[in-house]
């Protein structure tokens, strides 16, 4: 019983994740694309999801503070808060497509290291190094 529950849970998690970050197709149109940066952080919102003003405010404060600290874009990192809803990230070999409208939570940070599949982080408090 425990094994089948685990398998079902794993399938649900994988199917949800595939809606959020997946390999891009030729038909995918993105509002924003980036190829092989050292690192990139994008703070985004799925406006179709309701959230408290505190959650949205925390999200914006963290994004603004990181942007101010790193001045948006340098040779080492690119940071931005954007209203883009679709993204393409490429490491030169694989291109991933991210659709913010499929995110299960209102606010998120997209982290791309230039090599691996983008990571989506939804918890504003865990985004902050302070």
Secondary structure, DSSP 8 states (H G I E B T S, - for coil): -HHHHHHHHHHHHHHHHHHHEEE--TT---SEEEES-S-EEEEEE-TTS---HHHHHHHHHHHHHHHHHHTSB-SS-EEEE----EEEEE-SS-EEEEEGGG-SSSEEEEEE-SSS--EEE--HHHH---
